[in-house]
């Protein structure tokens, strides 16, 4: 079987799996609809609005973390507003038609960095985002089991972060990347070179921005718990940790735009001990809130399209 035939079969498999996940999620939502319809009028609009505000602020802090990584790899290429336009437009495009098209837009509109550099920056950001998502979920779920597990997850994650940005493990990682076939891995290794000698204050700034981004997102879900009948703020935070695991599954599965279907399915399965109507409702509200936050931020920064490089700039 040649590579082209294998890729076509893989794409069709991804489409089928995504469709099945979405269909199952819709079926579960349909089953919970009677209870959901009863409780919807009882929702507290003020807490839901506060949750949306929290999602917007959290989304902006995510951009500031991205900007710090970008500036390290391509210093001085763009100002904050122009880079925000490229970042949030790509965030919108991940919902439809898909994340890869967002990177393509960044490369074509933000031509002060090449496609390979945009891919490298995006992959680096995804690594940080994924790592912090796992860390946050592990802390919350650990404290749900016992305080000791929660503290262990907190300290272990901090140790991994500090140790991971040490020159020795980074050099080992770069050496491994250069041994992998394909120019993409070599370019990714080259893009990561600026992180070998980062100062402590830079590491702390990145840590604070990512931690604040996820902490605010976590607290925002407490608003879901307070808004939903018969749930508490603690329930909302626990559901956020579960949703983060589901978000991670959708984020890493490139089978559908923004992990649609996959994220909701994983969330429903993992949150089975909570009321079915609350899980179904929050599966929808969680995605809608993230989408609205991306739309609002995308609209705010849409006027700041960066100017294309002139021939004299290139020369």
ZADO-1210 file (C-alpha; in nm, 4 decimals, padded with zeros to 6 digits):
<atoms>
<atom x="00.0000" y="00.0000" z="00.0000" code="UNK" pos="1"/>
<atom x="00.1508" y="00.3338" z="-00.1060" code="UNK" pos="2"/>
<atom x="00.1607" y="00.6432" z="00.1149" code="UNK" pos="3"/>
<atom x="-00.1131" y="00.8245" z="-00.0788" code="UNK" pos="4"/>
<atom x="-00.3574" y="00.5343" z="-00.0436" code="UNK" pos="5"/>
<atom x="-00.2769" y="00.4991" z="00.3263" code="UNK" pos="6"/>
<atom x="-00.3375" y="00.8712" z="00.3889" code="UNK" pos="7"/>
<atom x="-00.6725" y="00.8582" z="00.2094" code="UNK" pos="8"/>
<atom x="-00.7867" y="00.5608" z="00.4174" code="UNK" pos="9"/>
<atom x="-00.6681" y="00.7319" z="00.7339" code="UNK" pos="10"/>
<atom x="-00.8624" y="01.0494" z="00.6485" code="UNK" pos="11"/>
<atom x="-01.1782" y="00.8500" z="00.5844" code="UNK" pos="12"/>
<atom x="-01.1305" y="00.6619" z="00.9119" code="UNK" pos="13"/>
<atom x="-01.0934" y="00.9935" z="01.0952" code="UNK" pos="14"/>
<atom x="-01.4131" y="01.1254" z="00.9348" code="UNK" pos="15"/>
<atom x="-01.6067" y="00.8121" z="01.0293" code="UNK" pos="16"/>
<atom x="-01.4795" y="00.8104" z="01.3884" code="UNK" pos="17"/>
<atom x="-01.5569" y="01.1807" z="01.4271" code="UNK" pos="18"/>
<atom x="-01.9083" y="01.1324" z="01.2863" code="UNK" pos="19"/>
<atom x="-01.9734" y="00.8391" z="01.5217" code="UNK" pos="20"/>
<atom x="-01.8501" y="01.0382" z="01.8219" code="UNK" pos="21"/>
<atom x="-02.0705" y="01.3339" z="01.7259" code="UNK" pos="22"/>
<atom x="-02.3734" y="01.1089" z="01.6663" code="UNK" pos="23"/>
<atom x="-02.3287" y="00.9382" z="02.0039" code="UNK" pos="24"/>
<atom x="-02.2977" y="01.2757" z="02.1761" code="UNK" pos="25"/>
<atom x="-02.6170" y="01.4019" z="02.0099" code="UNK" pos="26"/>
<atom x="-02.7977" y="01.0838" z="02.1188" code="UNK" pos="27"/>
<atom x="-02.6875" y="01.1370" z="02.4791" code="UNK" pos="28"/>
<atom x="-02.7991" y="01.4998" z="02.4645" code="UNK" pos="29"/>
<atom x="-03.1342" y="01.3937" z="02.3226" code="UNK" pos="30"/>
<atom x="-03.1835" y="01.1446" z="02.6053" code="UNK" pos="31"/>
<atom x="-03.1145" y="01.4140" z="02.8647" code="UNK" pos="32"/>
<atom x="-03.3314" y="01.6749" z="02.6891" code="UNK" pos="33"/>
<atom x="-03.6447" y="01.6439" z="02.9120" code="UNK" pos="34"/>
<atom x="-03.4477" y="01.7253" z="03.2298" code="UNK" pos="35"/>
<atom x="-03.2387" y="01.9795" z="03.0420" code="UNK" pos="36"/>
<atom x="-03.5484" y="02.1629" z="02.9172" code="UNK" pos="37"/>
<atom x="-03.6834" y="02.1786" z="03.2724" code="UNK" pos="38"/>
<atom x="-03.3658" y="02.3236" z="03.4203" code="UNK" pos="39"/>
<atom x="-03.2708" y="02.5701" z="03.1461" code="UNK" pos="40"/>
<atom x="-03.5145" y="02.8417" z="03.2655" code="UNK" pos="41"/>
<atom x="-03.3687" y="02.8059" z="03.6153" code="UNK" pos="42"/>
<atom x="-03.0144" y="02.8923" z="03.5109" code="UNK" pos="43"/>
<atom x="-02.8575" y="03.1993" z="03.6720" code="UNK" pos="44"/>
<atom x="-02.7741" y="03.4337" z="03.3830" code="UNK" pos="45"/>
<atom x="-02.5382" y="03.6461" z="03.5931" code="UNK" pos="46"/>
<atom x="-02.3071" y="03.3562" z="03.6732" code="UNK" pos="47"/>
<atom x="-02.3103" y="03.2451" z="03.3089" code="UNK" pos="48"/>
<atom x="-02.2117" y="03.5969" z="03.2005" code="UNK" pos="49"/>
<atom x="-01.9304" y="03.6011" z="03.4561" code="UNK" pos="50"/>
<atom x="-01.8118" y="03.2668" z="03.3183" code="UNK" pos="51"/>
<atom x="-01.8031" y="03.4093" z="02.9670" code="UNK" pos="52"/>
<atom x="-01.5996" y="03.7091" z="03.0879" code="UNK" pos="53"/>
<atom x="-01.3598" y="03.4688" z="03.2575" code="UNK" pos="54"/>
<atom x="-01.3219" y="03.2731" z="02.9340" code="UNK" pos="55"/>
<atom x="-01.2443" y="03.5927" z="02.7409" code="UNK" pos="56"/>
<atom x="-00.9785" y="03.7071" z="02.9885" code="UNK" pos="57"/>
<atom x="-00.8354" y="03.3546" z="03.0024" code="UNK" pos="58"/>
<atom x="-00.8197" y="03.3464" z="02.6220" code="UNK" pos="59"/>
<atom x="-00.6301" y="03.6745" z="02.6132" code="UNK" pos="60"/>
<atom x="-00.3804" y="03.5502" z="02.8716" code="UNK" pos="61"/>
<atom x="-00.3264" y="03.2489" z="02.6452" code="UNK" pos="62"/>
<atom x="-00.2310" y="03.4904" z="02.3677" code="UNK" pos="63"/>
<atom x="00.0159" y="03.6711" z="02.5925" code="UNK" pos="64"/>
<atom x="00.1815" y="03.3359" z="02.6653" code="UNK" pos="65"/>
<atom x="00.1924" y="03.2651" z="02.2906" code="UNK" pos="66"/>
<atom x="00.3433" y="03.6097" z="02.2319" code="UNK" pos="67"/>
<atom x="00.6251" y="03.5413" z="02.4762" code="UNK" pos="68"/>
<atom x="00.7125" y="03.2195" z="02.2910" code="UNK" pos="69"/>
<atom x="00.6828" y="03.3919" z="01.9530" code="UNK" pos="70"/>
<atom x="00.9021" y="03.6844" z="02.0569" code="UNK" pos="71"/>
<atom x="01.1677" y="03.4432" z="02.1733" code="UNK" pos="72"/>
<atom x="01.1689" y="03.2638" z="01.8376" code="UNK" pos="73"/>
<atom x="01.1085" y="03.5689" z="01.6105" code="UNK" pos="74"/>
<atom x="01.1994" y="03.8794" z="01.8157" code="UNK" pos="75"/>
<atom x="01.0637" y="04.2078" z="01.6877" code="UNK" pos="76"/>
<atom x="00.8714" y="04.0578" z="01.3942" code="UNK" pos="77"/>
<atom x="00.5315" y="04.1937" z="01.5013" code="UNK" pos="78"/>
<atom x="00.3843" y="04.4294" z="01.7535" code="UNK" pos="79"/>
<atom x="00.1306" y="04.3091" z="02.0045" code="UNK" pos="80"/>
<atom x="-00.1812" y="04.4149" z="01.8091" code="UNK" pos="81"/>
<atom x="-00.0673" y="04.2666" z="01.4763" code="UNK" pos="82"/>
<atom x="00.0351" y="03.9406" z="01.6392" code="UNK" pos="83"/>
<atom x="-00.2979" y="03.9332" z="01.8258" code="UNK" pos="84"/>
<atom x="-00.4786" y="03.9590" z="01.4923" code="UNK" pos="85"/>
<atom x="-00.2863" y="03.6604" z="01.3528" code="UNK" pos="86"/>
<atom x="-00.3319" y="03.4590" z="01.6720" code="UNK" pos="87"/>
<atom x="-00.7039" y="03.5142" z="01.7276" code="UNK" pos="88"/>
<atom x="-00.7936" y="03.4766" z="01.3599" code="UNK" pos="89"/>
<atom x="-00.6228" y="03.1375" z="01.3685" code="UNK" pos="90"/>
<atom x="-00.8117" y="03.0584" z="01.6907" code="UNK" pos="91"/>
<atom x="-01.1384" y="03.1255" z="01.5080" code="UNK" pos="92"/>
<atom x="-01.0369" y="02.9123" z="01.2117" code="UNK" pos="93"/>
<atom x="-00.9660" y="02.6122" z="01.4343" code="UNK" pos="94"/>
<atom x="-01.3436" y="02.5864" z="01.4891" code="UNK" pos="95"/>
<atom x="-01.4063" y="02.5839" z="01.1150" code="UNK" pos="96"/>
<atom x="-01.2499" y="02.4687" z="00.8833" code="UNK" pos="97"/>
<atom x="-00.9740" y="02.3433" z="01.1168" code="UNK" pos="98"/>
<atom x="-00.6537" y="02.4266" z="01.3050" code="UNK" pos="99"/>
<atom x="-00.4220" y="02.3577" z="01.0138" code="UNK" pos="100"/>
<atom x="-00.5949" y="02.6297" z="00.8086" code="UNK" pos="101"/>
<atom x="-00.5296" y="02.8757" z="01.0886" code="UNK" pos="102"/>
<atom x="-00.1569" y="02.8092" z="01.0595" code="UNK" pos="103"/>
<atom x="-00.1825" y="02.8520" z="00.6820" code="UNK" pos="104"/>
<atom x="-00.3518" y="03.1904" z="00.7344" code="UNK" pos="105"/>
<atom x="-00.0801" y="03.2991" z="00.9765" code="UNK" pos="106"/>
<atom x="00.1869" y="03.2020" z="00.7257" code="UNK" pos="107"/>
<atom x="00.0247" y="03.3831" z="00.4318" code="UNK" pos="108"/>
<atom x="-00.0767" y="03.6975" z="00.6222" code="UNK" pos="109"/>
<atom x="00.2153" y="03.7041" z="00.8640" code="UNK" pos="110"/>
<atom x="00.4913" y="03.6709" z="00.6085" code="UNK" pos="111"/>
<atom x="00.7625" y="03.7958" z="00.8433" code="UNK" pos="112"/>
<atom x="00.7809" y="03.4325" z="00.9561" code="UNK" pos="113"/>
<atom x="00.7929" y="03.1387" z="00.7161" code="UNK" pos="114"/>
<atom x="00.5425" y="02.8512" z="00.7142" code="UNK" pos="115"/>
<atom x="00.8015" y="02.6276" z="00.8808" code="UNK" pos="116"/>
<atom x="00.8527" y="02.8894" z="01.1541" code="UNK" pos="117"/>
<atom x="00.4791" y="02.9307" z="01.2098" code="UNK" pos="118"/>
<atom x="00.4425" y="02.5533" z="01.2351" code="UNK" pos="119"/>
<atom x="00.7334" y="02.5380" z="01.4801" code="UNK" pos="120"/>
<atom x="00.5890" y="02.8172" z="01.6936" code="UNK" pos="121"/>
<atom x="00.2440" y="02.6576" z="01.6869" code="UNK" pos="122"/>
<atom x="00.3804" y="02.3165" z="01.7833" code="UNK" pos="123"/>
<atom x="00.5839" y="02.4693" z="02.0661" code="UNK" pos="124"/>
<atom x="00.2763" y="02.6505" z="02.1938" code="UNK" pos="125"/>
<atom x="00.0720" y="02.3294" z="02.1686" code="UNK" pos="126"/>
<atom x="00.3332" y="02.1472" z="02.3765" code="UNK" pos="127"/>
<atom x="00.3164" y="02.4128" z="02.6496" code="UNK" pos="128"/>
<atom x="-00.0643" y="02.4308" z="02.6350" code="UNK" pos="129"/>
<atom x="-00.1016" y="02.0537" z="02.6508" code="UNK" pos="130"/>
<atom x="00.1444" y="02.0262" z="02.9368" code="UNK" pos="131"/>
<atom x="-00.0342" y="02.2882" z="03.1445" code="UNK" pos="132"/>
<atom x="-00.3738" y="02.1332" z="03.0652" code="UNK" pos="133"/>
<atom x="-00.2539" y="01.7968" z="03.1932" code="UNK" pos="134"/>
<atom x="-00.1008" y="01.9637" z="03.4976" code="UNK" pos="135"/>
<atom x="-00.4176" y="02.1544" z="03.5906" code="UNK" pos="136"/>
<atom x="-00.6409" y="01.8501" z="03.5406" code="UNK" pos="137"/>
<atom x="-00.4039" y="01.6331" z="03.7445" code="UNK" pos="138"/>
<atom x="-00.4006" y="01.8826" z="04.0338" code="UNK" pos="139"/>
<atom x="-00.7796" y="01.9132" z="04.0513" code="UNK" pos="140"/>
<atom x="-00.8481" y="01.5425" z="04.0056" code="UNK" pos="141"/>
<atom x="-00.5692" y="01.4655" z="04.2537" code="UNK" pos="142"/>
<atom x="-00.7289" y="01.6838" z="04.5206" code="UNK" pos="143"/>
<atom x="-01.0609" y="01.5120" z="04.4449" code="UNK" pos="144"/>
<atom x="-00.9009" y="01.1824" z="04.5490" code="UNK" pos="145"/>
<atom x="-00.6957" y="01.3091" z="04.8433" code="UNK" pos="146"/>
<atom x="-00.5021" y="01.6200" z="04.9410" code="UNK" pos="147"/>
<atom x="-00.1739" y="01.4292" z="04.9155" code="UNK" pos="148"/>
<atom x="-00.2317" y="01.3417" z="04.5511" code="UNK" pos="149"/>
<atom x="-00.3188" y="01.7010" z="04.4723" code="UNK" pos="150"/>
<atom x="-00.0001" y="01.8364" z="04.6292" code="UNK" pos="151"/>
<atom x="00.2019" y="01.5641" z="04.4583" code="UNK" pos="152"/>
<atom x="00.0607" y="01.6649" z="04.1169" code="UNK" pos="153"/>
<atom x="00.1317" y="02.0332" z="04.1899" code="UNK" pos="154"/>
<atom x="00.4942" y="01.9781" z="04.2946" code="UNK" pos="155"/>
<atom x="00.5648" y="01.7177" z="04.0252" code="UNK" pos="156"/>
<atom x="00.4335" y="01.9440" z="03.7501" code="UNK" pos="157"/>
<atom x="00.6416" y="02.2359" z="03.8733" code="UNK" pos="158"/>
<atom x="00.9526" y="02.0160" z="03.8849" code="UNK" pos="159"/>
<atom x="00.8898" y="01.8914" z="03.5301" code="UNK" pos="160"/>
<atom x="00.8489" y="02.2472" z="03.4043" code="UNK" pos="161"/>
<atom x="01.1666" y="02.3758" z="03.5697" code="UNK" pos="162"/>
<atom x="01.3661" y="02.0682" z="03.4697" code="UNK" pos="163"/>
<atom x="01.2277" y="02.0613" z="03.1160" code="UNK" pos="164"/>
<atom x="01.3621" y="02.4093" z="03.0393" code="UNK" pos="165"/>
<atom x="01.7095" y="02.3217" z="03.1642" code="UNK" pos="166"/>
<atom x="01.9763" y="02.3277" z="02.8892" code="UNK" pos="167"/>
<atom x="02.0720" y="01.9602" z="02.9262" code="UNK" pos="168"/>
<atom x="01.7295" y="01.7992" z="02.8616" code="UNK" pos="169"/>
<atom x="01.6610" y="02.0540" z="02.5852" code="UNK" pos="170"/>
<atom x="01.9853" y="01.9627" z="02.4122" code="UNK" pos="171"/>
<atom x="01.8925" y="01.5951" z="02.4343" code="UNK" pos="172"/>
<atom x="01.5514" y="01.6739" z="02.2818" code="UNK" pos="173"/>
<atom x="01.7078" y="01.8715" z="01.9980" code="UNK" pos="174"/>
<atom x="01.9507" y="01.5900" z="01.9265" code="UNK" pos="175"/>
<atom x="01.6600" y="01.3442" z="01.9055" code="UNK" pos="176"/>
<atom x="01.4653" y="01.5749" z="01.6716" code="UNK" pos="177"/>
<atom x="01.7596" y="01.6024" z="01.4356" code="UNK" pos="178"/>
<atom x="01.7810" y="01.2244" z="01.4100" code="UNK" pos="179"/>
<atom x="01.4187" y="01.1945" z="01.2963" code="UNK" pos="180"/>
<atom x="01.3553" y="01.1796" z="00.9212" code="UNK" pos="181"/>
<atom x="01.2163" y="01.4848" z="00.7453" code="UNK" pos="182"/>
<atom x="01.3161" y="01.8497" z="00.7303" code="UNK" pos="183"/>
<atom x="01.0208" y="01.9491" z="00.9510" code="UNK" pos="184"/>
<atom x="01.1817" y="01.7959" z="01.2610" code="UNK" pos="185"/>
<atom x="01.5133" y="01.9633" z="01.1830" code="UNK" pos="186"/>
<atom x="01.3380" y="02.3001" z="01.1474" code="UNK" pos="187"/>
<atom x="01.1492" y="02.2428" z="01.4706" code="UNK" pos="188"/>
<atom x="01.4779" y="02.1736" z="01.6459" code="UNK" pos="189"/>
<atom x="01.6249" y="02.4928" z="01.5010" code="UNK" pos="190"/>
<atom x="01.3202" y="02.6889" z="01.6179" code="UNK" pos="191"/>
<atom x="01.3658" y="02.5570" z="01.9730" code="UNK" pos="192"/>
<atom x="01.7300" y="02.6637" z="01.9920" code="UNK" pos="193"/>
<atom x="01.6464" y="03.0063" z="02.1467" code="UNK" pos="194"/>
<atom x="01.4950" y="02.8302" z="02.4501" code="UNK" pos="195"/>
<atom x="01.8198" y="02.6626" z="02.5555" code="UNK" pos="196"/>
<atom x="01.9638" y="02.9681" z="02.7324" code="UNK" pos="197"/>
<atom x="01.6459" y="03.1368" z="02.8631" code="UNK" pos="198"/>
<atom x="01.6798" y="03.3326" z="03.1843" code="UNK" pos="199"/>
<atom x="01.4941" y="03.2497" z="03.5035" code="UNK" pos="200"/>
<atom x="01.2697" y="03.5579" z="03.4816" code="UNK" pos="201"/>
<atom x="01.1581" y="03.4513" z="03.1319" code="UNK" pos="202"/>
<atom x="01.0709" y="03.1021" z="03.2603" code="UNK" pos="203"/>
<atom x="00.8743" y="03.2546" z="03.5455" code="UNK" pos="204"/>
<atom x="00.6834" y="03.4924" z="03.3143" code="UNK" pos="205"/>
<atom x="00.5822" y="03.2032" z="03.0870" code="UNK" pos="206"/>
<atom x="00.4841" y="02.9973" z="03.3920" code="UNK" pos="207"/>
<atom x="00.2741" y="03.2795" z="03.5395" code="UNK" pos="208"/>
<atom x="00.0932" y="03.3493" z="03.2104" code="UNK" pos="209"/>
<atom x="00.0045" y="02.9874" z="03.1388" code="UNK" pos="210"/>
<atom x="-00.0863" y="02.9230" z="03.5038" code="UNK" pos="211"/>
<atom x="-00.3038" y="03.2372" z="03.5195" code="UNK" pos="212"/>
<atom x="-00.4688" y="03.1418" z="03.1917" code="UNK" pos="213"/>
<atom x="-00.5675" y="02.7969" z="03.3197" code="UNK" pos="214"/>
<atom x="-00.6436" y="02.9083" z="03.6748" code="UNK" pos="215"/>
<atom x="-00.8878" y="03.1729" z="03.5528" code="UNK" pos="216"/>
<atom x="-01.0456" y="02.9199" z="03.3158" code="UNK" pos="217"/>
<atom x="-01.0795" y="02.6784" z="03.6081" code="UNK" pos="218"/>
<atom x="-01.2409" y="02.9402" z="03.8317" code="UNK" pos="219"/>
<atom x="-01.4755" y="03.0390" z="03.5472" code="UNK" pos="220"/>
<atom x="-01.6213" y="02.6906" z="03.5558" code="UNK" pos="221"/>
<atom x="-01.7132" y="02.7493" z="03.9174" code="UNK" pos="222"/>
<atom x="-01.9617" y="02.9940" z="03.7650" code="UNK" pos="223"/>
<atom x="-02.1163" y="02.7075" z="03.5694" code="UNK" pos="224"/>
<atom x="-02.1630" y="02.5186" z="03.8936" code="UNK" pos="225"/>
<atom x="-02.3240" y="02.8191" z="04.0615" code="UNK" pos="226"/>
<atom x="-02.5448" y="02.8890" z="03.7598" code="UNK" pos="227"/>
<atom x="-02.6741" y="02.5328" z="03.7254" code="UNK" pos="228"/>
<atom x="-02.9510" y="02.4147" z="03.9601" code="UNK" pos="229"/>
<atom x="-02.8380" y="02.1604" z="04.2217" code="UNK" pos="230"/>
<atom x="-02.4662" y="02.2064" z="04.1440" code="UNK" pos="231"/>
<atom x="-02.2035" y="02.3874" z="04.3509" code="UNK" pos="232"/>
<atom x="-01.8914" y="02.5866" z="04.2677" code="UNK" pos="233"/>
<atom x="-01.6818" y="02.2812" z="04.3662" code="UNK" pos="234"/>
<atom x="-01.8836" y="02.0687" z="04.1213" code="UNK" pos="235"/>
<atom x="-01.8119" y="02.3214" z="03.8485" code="UNK" pos="236"/>
<atom x="-01.4366" y="02.3068" z="03.9175" code="UNK" pos="237"/>
<atom x="-01.4398" y="01.9252" z="03.9146" code="UNK" pos="238"/>
<atom x="-01.6320" y="01.9269" z="03.5876" code="UNK" pos="239"/>
<atom x="-01.3763" y="02.1727" z="03.4501" code="UNK" pos="240"/>
<atom x="-01.0963" y="01.9258" z="03.5238" code="UNK" pos="241"/>
<atom x="-01.2913" y="01.6534" z="03.3464" code="UNK" pos="242"/>
<atom x="-01.3697" y="01.8861" z="03.0562" code="UNK" pos="243"/>
<atom x="-01.0003" y="01.9732" z="03.0344" code="UNK" pos="244"/>
<atom x="-00.9200" y="01.6040" z="02.9842" code="UNK" pos="245"/>
<atom x="-01.1933" y="01.5938" z="02.7171" code="UNK" pos="246"/>
<atom x="-01.0578" y="01.9152" z="02.5645" code="UNK" pos="247"/>
<atom x="-00.7146" y="01.7553" z="02.5511" code="UNK" pos="248"/>
<atom x="-00.8556" y="01.4528" z="02.3689" code="UNK" pos="249"/>
<atom x="-01.0236" y="01.6790" z="02.1137" code="UNK" pos="250"/>
<atom x="-00.7167" y="01.9033" z="02.0877" code="UNK" pos="251"/>
<atom x="-00.4846" y="01.6155" z="02.0087" code="UNK" pos="252"/>
<atom x="-00.7284" y="01.4393" z="01.7792" code="UNK" pos="253"/>
<atom x="-00.6941" y="01.6080" z="01.4416" code="UNK" pos="254"/>
<atom x="-01.0014" y="01.4261" z="01.3097" code="UNK" pos="255"/>
<atom x="-01.2440" y="01.7175" z="01.3216" code="UNK" pos="256"/>
<atom x="-01.2485" y="02.0988" z="01.3540" code="UNK" pos="257"/>
<atom x="-01.1789" y="02.1952" z="01.7153" code="UNK" pos="258"/>
<atom x="-01.2254" y="01.8314" z="01.8200" code="UNK" pos="259"/>
<atom x="-01.6041" y="01.8525" z="01.7758" code="UNK" pos="260"/>
<atom x="-01.7744" y="01.5322" z="01.8798" code="UNK" pos="261"/>
<atom x="-01.4618" y="01.3841" z="02.0360" code="UNK" pos="262"/>
<atom x="-01.4457" y="01.6400" z="02.3164" code="UNK" pos="263"/>
<atom x="-01.8145" y="01.6150" z="02.4030" code="UNK" pos="264"/>
<atom x="-01.8134" y="01.2352" z="02.3933" code="UNK" pos="265"/>
<atom x="-01.5147" y="01.2047" z="02.6270" code="UNK" pos="266"/>
<atom x="-01.6656" y="01.4635" z="02.8633" code="UNK" pos="267"/>
<atom x="-01.9999" y="01.2826" z="02.8850" code="UNK" pos="268"/>
<atom x="-01.8317" y="00.9479" z="02.9480" code="UNK" pos="269"/>
<atom x="-01.5969" y="01.0769" z="03.2202" code="UNK" pos="270"/>
<atom x="-01.8593" y="01.2907" z="03.3996" code="UNK" pos="271"/>
<atom x="-02.1082" y="01.0036" z="03.4380" code="UNK" pos="272"/>
<atom x="-02.1471" y="01.0498" z="03.8154" code="UNK" pos="273"/>
<atom x="-02.2961" y="01.3982" z="03.7711" code="UNK" pos="274"/>
<atom x="-02.6612" y="01.4591" z="03.6685" code="UNK" pos="275"/>
<atom x="-02.7098" y="01.3755" z="03.3000" code="UNK" pos="276"/>
<atom x="-02.8826" y="01.7038" z="03.2207" code="UNK" pos="277"/>
<atom x="-02.6027" y="01.9076" z="03.3821" code="UNK" pos="278"/>
<atom x="-02.3349" y="01.7166" z="03.1918" code="UNK" pos="279"/>
<atom x="-02.5243" y="01.7507" z="02.8648" code="UNK" pos="280"/>
<atom x="-02.5855" y="02.1210" z="02.9194" code="UNK" pos="281"/>
<atom x="-02.2293" y="02.1980" z="03.0224" code="UNK" pos="282"/>
<atom x="-02.0912" y="02.0019" z="02.7272" code="UNK" pos="283"/>
<atom x="-02.2767" y="02.2484" z="02.5046" code="UNK" pos="284"/>
<atom x="-02.2157" y="02.5594" z="02.7173" code="UNK" pos="285"/>
<atom x="-01.8455" y="02.4777" z="02.7489" code="UNK" pos="286"/>
<atom x="-01.7975" y="02.4775" z="02.3719" code="UNK" pos="287"/>
<atom x="-02.0264" y="02.7769" z="02.3153" code="UNK" pos="288"/>
<atom x="-01.8416" y="02.9832" z="02.5760" code="UNK" pos="289"/>
<atom x="-01.5038" y="02.9042" z="02.4186" code="UNK" pos="290"/>
<atom x="-01.6396" y="02.9864" z="02.0733" code="UNK" pos="291"/>
<atom x="-01.7926" y="03.3151" z="02.1922" code="UNK" pos="292"/>
<atom x="-01.4666" y="03.4118" z="02.3622" code="UNK" pos="293"/>
<atom x="-01.2734" y="03.3439" z="02.0400" code="UNK" pos="294"/>
<atom x="-01.5305" y="03.5375" z="01.8358" code="UNK" pos="295"/>
<atom x="-01.5190" y="03.8393" z="02.0678" code="UNK" pos="296"/>
<atom x="-01.1404" y="03.8483" z="02.0748" code="UNK" pos="297"/>
<atom x="-01.1245" y="03.7881" z="01.6996" code="UNK" pos="298"/>
<atom x="-01.3577" y="04.0826" z="01.6349" code="UNK" pos="299"/>
<atom x="-01.1635" y="04.3116" z="01.8696" code="UNK" pos="300"/>
<atom x="-00.8318" y="04.2443" z="01.6935" code="UNK" pos="301"/>
<atom x="-00.9653" y="04.1992" z="01.3385" code="UNK" pos="302"/>
<atom x="-00.8751" y="04.5573" z="01.2274" code="UNK" pos="303"/>
<atom x="-00.5045" y="04.5060" z="01.3029" code="UNK" pos="304"/>
<atom x="-00.4080" y="04.3065" z="00.9944" code="UNK" pos="305"/>
<atom x="-00.0279" y="04.3269" z="00.9574" code="UNK" pos="306"/>
<atom x="00.1132" y="04.4867" z="00.6436" code="UNK" pos="307"/>
<atom x="00.2897" y="04.2517" z="00.4068" code="UNK" pos="308"/>
<atom x="00.6655" y="04.2779" z="00.3700" code="UNK" pos="309"/>
<atom x="00.7919" y="04.4932" z="00.0866" code="UNK" pos="310"/>
<atom x="01.0653" y="04.3773" z="-00.1491" code="UNK" pos="311"/>
<atom x="01.3054" y="04.6242" z="00.0092" code="UNK" pos="312"/>
<atom x="01.2279" y="04.4733" z="00.3529" code="UNK" pos="313"/>
<atom x="01.3289" y="04.1311" z="00.2246" code="UNK" pos="314"/>
<atom x="01.6478" y="04.2627" z="00.0689" code="UNK" pos="315"/>
</atoms>
